[in-house]
């Protein structure tokens, strides 16, 4: 049984439920995160943004339409509007009225029962206070040693590094049109050094893994296929993010003894 090189005392590879358990409840909602506890998944991945009125909310997309039907961006909306939206009925009538959660509510629910991969949703260079507020809230909950901070934005990771030299960082990247051309092969690691690398699993070949792992801890996302999941665990990969964490943990695809 290997020990994680990112979180001391935890087993490797780290297993993160992507936005909770999104096949069982609406992604990034309290019911989805509660499923993490029910199924005893050791880690959770979630997305944090700052809204116009300054609160931290847990939501993935910039625009809220896909989840709520409201065509508006989180960054441009006050918390009163955000909290009035129905974030559950599009998933199932069972979750009608479910709200977009505050970051604080998620930490209250999960506490130190899990380790975290917190993705900072920051597509801008201007400092709007996201990183400082996230860091201060983690300190309030005494969770600094249970957290990995991830982002596509190396500037956001640099801001976290200025606040804490101890919190591990991870640069996410993907070779898709949504990502700036100069960042599609993880070039952001040259701006923010001393971080781990988290490439999209769709182009993480064995050769690329071997090259990256010479210098970096390597994790990948979002691995839902059983054969691929088994393959990555055999590579001495540092962490896996999946929409099916409840399934993989119950089938013992990863050693949690």
C-alpha positions as CSV (number, residue, x, y, z in Angstrom):
1,X,0.0,0.0,0.0
2,X,1.6,3.3,-1.1
3,X,1.3,6.5,0.8
4,X,0.3,9.7,-1.0
5,X,3.2,12.1,-1.6
6,X,0.7,15.0,-1.5
7,X,-1.3,14.2,1.7
8,X,0.7,12.4,4.3
9,X,-1.1,9.5,5.9
10,X,-3.4,9.0,2.9
11,X,-3.3,6.2,0.4
12,X,-2.2,6.6,-3.1
13,X,-3.6,7.3,-5.6
14,X,-5.8,9.9,-4.1
15,X,-9.4,9.5,-5.1
16,X,-11.6,12.6,-5.6
17,X,-15.3,12.7,-6.3
18,X,-15.7,15.2,-9.2
19,X,-18.1,17.9,-7.9
20,X,-19.3,15.3,-5.4
21,X,-21.2,12.3,-6.7
22,X,-22.8,14.0,-9.8
23,X,-24.5,10.8,-11.0
24,X,-26.5,10.6,-7.7
25,X,-27.3,14.3,-7.1
26,X,-26.8,17.6,-8.9
27,X,-23.1,18.5,-9.2
28,X,-21.6,20.8,-6.7
29,X,-24.6,20.8,-4.4
30,X,-24.9,19.8,-0.7
31,X,-26.7,16.5,-1.6
32,X,-23.9,15.6,-4.0
33,X,-21.3,16.3,-1.4
34,X,-23.3,14.4,1.2
35,X,-23.1,11.3,-1.0
36,X,-19.4,11.5,-0.6
37,X,-19.9,10.9,3.1
38,X,-22.5,8.2,2.6
39,X,-20.2,6.2,0.3
40,X,-17.1,7.0,2.3
41,X,-15.2,8.5,-0.6
42,X,-11.9,9.8,0.8
43,X,-11.7,12.9,-1.3
44,X,-13.8,15.5,-3.0
45,X,-13.2,17.9,-5.9
46,X,-15.2,21.2,-6.1
47,X,-15.2,24.5,-7.8
48,X,-15.2,27.9,-6.0
49,X,-16.0,31.3,-7.5
50,X,-16.5,34.8,-6.1
51,X,-19.7,36.6,-7.0
52,X,-20.2,40.3,-7.4
53,X,-21.2,40.9,-3.8
54,X,-18.0,39.1,-2.6
55,X,-19.3,35.8,-1.3
56,X,-17.7,32.5,-2.2
57,X,-20.0,30.1,-4.0
58,X,-19.5,26.5,-5.2
59,X,-20.3,26.4,-8.9
60,X,-18.5,25.2,-12.0
61,X,-19.7,27.2,-15.0
62,X,-19.2,30.9,-15.4
63,X,-22.8,31.2,-16.7
64,X,-25.5,29.7,-14.5
65,X,-27.9,28.7,-17.4
66,X,-26.9,25.0,-17.7
67,X,-27.8,24.2,-14.1
68,X,-30.4,26.8,-13.2
69,X,-32.0,28.1,-16.4
70,X,-30.8,31.6,-15.5
71,X,-28.7,33.3,-18.2
72,X,-26.2,35.2,-16.0
73,X,-22.6,34.9,-14.8
74,X,-21.7,34.2,-11.2
75,X,-19.1,37.0,-11.3
76,X,-21.7,39.5,-12.3
77,X,-24.5,38.4,-9.9
78,X,-25.2,39.3,-6.3
79,X,-25.6,36.5,-3.8
80,X,-29.3,37.3,-3.3
81,X,-30.0,36.4,-6.9
82,X,-27.7,33.4,-6.9
83,X,-29.3,31.9,-3.8
84,X,-32.8,32.4,-5.3
85,X,-32.1,30.1,-8.2
86,X,-33.2,26.4,-8.4
87,X,-30.1,24.3,-9.0
88,X,-31.7,20.9,-8.7
89,X,-34.9,20.4,-10.7
90,X,-33.0,20.1,-14.0
91,X,-31.3,17.0,-12.5
92,X,-34.5,15.6,-11.0
93,X,-37.8,16.8,-9.5
94,X,-36.5,15.2,-6.3
95,X,-34.0,18.1,-6.0
96,X,-36.3,20.9,-6.9
97,X,-35.4,24.1,-4.9
98,X,-31.8,23.0,-4.2
99,X,-29.6,26.0,-3.9
100,X,-26.1,26.8,-5.2
101,X,-24.1,26.4,-2.0
102,X,-21.8,28.8,-0.3
103,X,-18.2,27.5,0.1
104,X,-18.7,27.8,3.9
105,X,-21.7,25.5,3.8
106,X,-19.7,22.8,2.0
107,X,-16.9,23.0,4.6
108,X,-19.4,22.8,7.4
109,X,-20.8,19.6,5.9
110,X,-17.6,17.8,5.0
111,X,-15.2,19.2,7.6
112,X,-12.0,17.1,8.0
113,X,-13.8,13.9,7.0
114,X,-12.3,14.2,3.5
115,X,-9.4,15.7,1.7
116,X,-10.1,18.4,-0.9
117,X,-9.2,19.4,-4.4
118,X,-10.5,22.9,-4.6
119,X,-10.5,24.3,-8.1
120,X,-10.4,28.1,-8.2
121,X,-12.5,29.4,-11.1
122,X,-10.5,32.4,-12.1
123,X,-10.4,33.3,-15.8
124,X,-9.2,36.8,-15.1
125,X,-5.8,38.4,-14.2
126,X,-7.2,41.1,-12.0
127,X,-7.2,40.3,-8.3
128,X,-10.8,40.2,-7.1
129,X,-10.0,38.7,-3.8
130,X,-10.9,35.0,-4.5
131,X,-7.7,33.5,-3.4
132,X,-7.4,35.4,-0.2
133,X,-11.0,34.7,0.8
134,X,-10.6,31.0,0.1
135,X,-7.4,30.8,2.1
136,X,-8.9,32.7,5.0
137,X,-11.9,30.4,5.1
138,X,-9.7,27.3,5.0
139,X,-7.8,28.7,8.0
140,X,-11.1,29.3,9.8
141,X,-12.0,25.7,9.4
142,X,-8.4,24.5,10.1
143,X,-8.3,22.6,6.8
144,X,-5.0,23.9,5.3
145,X,-3.4,20.5,5.6
146,X,-6.4,18.7,4.0
147,X,-6.5,20.8,0.8
148,X,-5.0,20.8,-2.7
149,X,-5.7,24.0,-4.6
150,X,-6.1,23.6,-8.4
151,X,-6.6,26.1,-11.3
152,X,-6.2,26.5,-15.0
153,X,-4.9,30.0,-14.2
154,X,-1.3,30.0,-13.0
155,X,-1.7,33.5,-11.7
156,X,-4.3,32.3,-9.3
157,X,-1.9,29.6,-8.0
158,X,0.8,32.2,-7.6
159,X,-1.5,34.2,-5.4
160,X,-2.2,31.2,-3.2
161,X,1.6,30.5,-3.0
162,X,2.1,34.0,-1.6
163,X,-0.4,33.3,1.1
164,X,0.9,29.9,2.0
165,X,4.0,28.0,1.1
166,X,2.6,24.7,2.5
167,X,-0.7,24.2,0.6
168,X,0.0,22.0,-2.4
169,X,-0.9,23.4,-5.8
170,X,-1.9,21.8,-9.1
171,X,-2.1,23.2,-12.6
172,X,-5.0,21.9,-14.6
173,X,-4.8,21.8,-18.4
174,X,-6.6,20.5,-21.4
175,X,-6.0,20.6,-25.1
176,X,-9.4,22.2,-25.9
177,X,-10.6,25.4,-27.6
178,X,-11.8,26.8,-24.2
179,X,-8.2,27.0,-23.0
180,X,-5.8,29.8,-24.3
181,X,-3.5,28.4,-27.0
182,X,-0.4,29.0,-24.9
183,X,-1.8,27.0,-22.0
184,X,-3.0,23.9,-23.7
185,X,0.1,21.8,-22.9
186,X,0.5,22.8,-19.3
187,X,2.8,25.7,-20.1
188,X,1.5,27.5,-17.0
189,X,3.8,25.3,-14.9
190,X,6.7,27.5,-16.1
191,X,4.9,30.5,-14.5
192,X,4.0,28.7,-11.2
193,X,6.7,26.2,-10.3
194,X,6.6,23.7,-7.5
195,X,3.1,22.6,-8.4
196,X,1.7,19.2,-9.5
197,X,0.2,18.7,-12.9
198,X,-3.3,17.7,-13.7
199,X,-3.9,17.0,-17.4
200,X,-7.1,16.0,-19.0
201,X,-7.1,12.1,-19.1
202,X,-8.0,12.1,-22.8
203,X,-4.5,12.9,-23.9
204,X,-2.5,11.5,-20.9
205,X,-0.5,8.8,-22.7
206,X,2.0,6.6,-20.9
207,X,4.8,8.5,-22.6
208,X,3.5,11.9,-21.4
209,X,3.0,10.5,-17.9
210,X,6.5,9.2,-17.8
211,X,7.9,12.5,-19.0
212,X,5.9,14.7,-16.6
213,X,6.4,12.4,-13.6
214,X,10.1,12.9,-13.7
215,X,9.6,16.4,-12.3
216,X,6.0,16.6,-11.1
217,X,3.3,14.8,-9.2
218,X,0.7,13.9,-11.9
219,X,-3.0,13.6,-11.4
220,X,-5.7,13.4,-14.0
221,X,-9.5,14.0,-14.6
222,X,-12.2,13.0,-15.2
223,X,-11.8,9.2,-15.4
224,X,-15.1,7.3,-15.5
225,X,-14.1,4.2,-17.6
226,X,-13.2,1.2,-15.6
227,X,-10.4,0.0,-17.8
228,X,-8.8,3.4,-17.9
229,X,-9.2,3.8,-14.2
230,X,-7.3,0.5,-13.6
231,X,-4.7,1.5,-16.1
232,X,-3.9,4.8,-14.4
233,X,-3.7,3.3,-11.0
234,X,-1.0,1.0,-12.3
235,X,1.1,4.0,-13.4
236,X,1.9,5.2,-9.9
237,X,-0.3,8.2,-10.6
238,X,-0.8,10.6,-7.7
239,X,-4.5,11.2,-7.9
240,X,-7.7,10.5,-9.9
241,X,-10.8,12.6,-10.2
242,X,-14.0,10.8,-11.3
243,X,-17.7,11.2,-11.6
244,X,-18.1,7.7,-10.3
245,X,-16.2,7.8,-7.0
246,X,-19.0,6.1,-5.2
247,X,-18.7,3.2,-7.7
248,X,-15.0,2.9,-7.7
249,X,-14.6,3.0,-3.9
250,X,-17.3,0.4,-3.4
251,X,-15.6,-2.0,-5.9
252,X,-12.2,-1.4,-4.3
253,X,-10.5,-0.2,-7.5
254,X,-8.2,1.7,-5.1
255,X,-6.8,0.4,-1.9
256,X,-8.4,2.1,1.1
257,X,-7.3,-0.3,3.8
